[in-house]
């Protein structure tokens, strides 16, 4: 069952199944690729913005932490990561 990254539960690893590159600008797409956000990659949502906002979204990707905007997270479909 897939969902959008912007609604994924915090602290739970998910795997990227699809990214809607068409709704992202060229620069946004390049930035996400540079961060390693591609189909098949496992990420962990760590925390969201402030008390009154769901933006930005902090993600753990391997040993790296990155911040993306809610609009970008909404373009990314994820599924629960397989447990080892």
C-alpha positions as CSV (number, residue, x, y, z in Angstrom):
1,X,0.0,0.0,0.0
2,X,1.5,3.3,-1.1
3,X,1.1,6.8,0.4
4,X,2.7,10.1,0.0
5,X,5.9,11.0,1.8
6,X,4.4,14.1,3.3
7,X,1.9,11.9,5.3
8,X,4.3,9.1,6.2
9,X,4.7,8.4,9.9
10,X,7.7,10.0,11.6
11,X,10.5,7.6,12.7
12,X,9.4,4.8,10.4
13,X,11.5,3.7,7.4
14,X,9.7,3.8,4.0
15,X,10.8,3.0,0.5
16,X,10.3,5.4,-2.4
17,X,8.1,3.7,-5.1
18,X,7.5,6.6,-7.4
19,X,8.4,10.3,-7.9
20,X,6.2,12.5,-10.0
21,X,9.0,14.4,-11.7
22,X,6.5,16.3,-13.9
23,X,5.1,18.4,-11.1
24,X,8.6,19.4,-9.8
25,X,10.6,22.1,-11.4
26,X,13.9,21.2,-13.1
27,X,15.9,22.6,-10.1
28,X,13.7,20.8,-7.6
29,X,14.2,17.5,-9.4
30,X,18.0,18.0,-9.7
31,X,18.2,18.8,-5.9
32,X,16.2,15.7,-5.0
33,X,18.5,13.5,-7.2
34,X,21.6,15.1,-5.7
35,X,20.2,14.1,-2.2
36,X,19.8,10.5,-3.5
37,X,16.0,10.6,-3.5
38,X,15.2,8.0,-6.2
39,X,12.9,5.1,-6.7
40,X,13.9,2.2,-4.5
41,X,15.7,4.2,-1.9
42,X,14.8,3.8,1.8
43,X,14.2,7.0,3.8
44,X,13.1,7.8,7.3
45,X,10.9,10.9,8.0
46,X,12.5,12.4,11.2
47,X,10.5,15.5,12.0
48,X,8.3,18.2,10.5
49,X,8.5,22.0,10.8
50,X,7.0,23.8,13.7
51,X,4.0,23.2,15.9
52,X,1.7,25.0,13.4
53,X,3.2,23.8,10.1
54,X,4.0,20.5,8.5
55,X,6.9,22.1,6.5
56,X,9.7,21.5,6.0
57,X,10.2,17.7,6.4
58,X,13.5,16.4,7.7
59,X,14.5,13.0,6.2
60,X,17.2,10.5,7.1
61,X,18.8,9.0,4.0
62,X,21.5,6.5,5.1
63,X,23.8,8.6,7.4
64,X,22.7,11.9,5.9
65,X,19.9,14.2,7.0
66,X,18.2,16.4,4.4
67,X,15.3,18.9,4.5
68,X,12.6,19.0,1.7
69,X,9.5,21.1,1.3
70,X,6.0,19.7,1.8
71,X,5.2,20.2,-1.9
72,X,8.2,18.1,-2.9
73,X,7.3,15.4,-0.3
74,X,3.8,15.3,-1.8
75,X,5.3,14.3,-5.2
76,X,6.9,11.2,-3.7
77,X,5.0,8.0,-3.2
78,X,6.3,5.5,-0.6
79,X,5.5,2.1,0.9
80,X,6.6,0.6,4.2
81,X,10.2,-0.6,4.1
82,X,10.7,-4.3,4.3
83,X,11.9,-5.3,7.8
84,X,15.1,-7.2,7.9
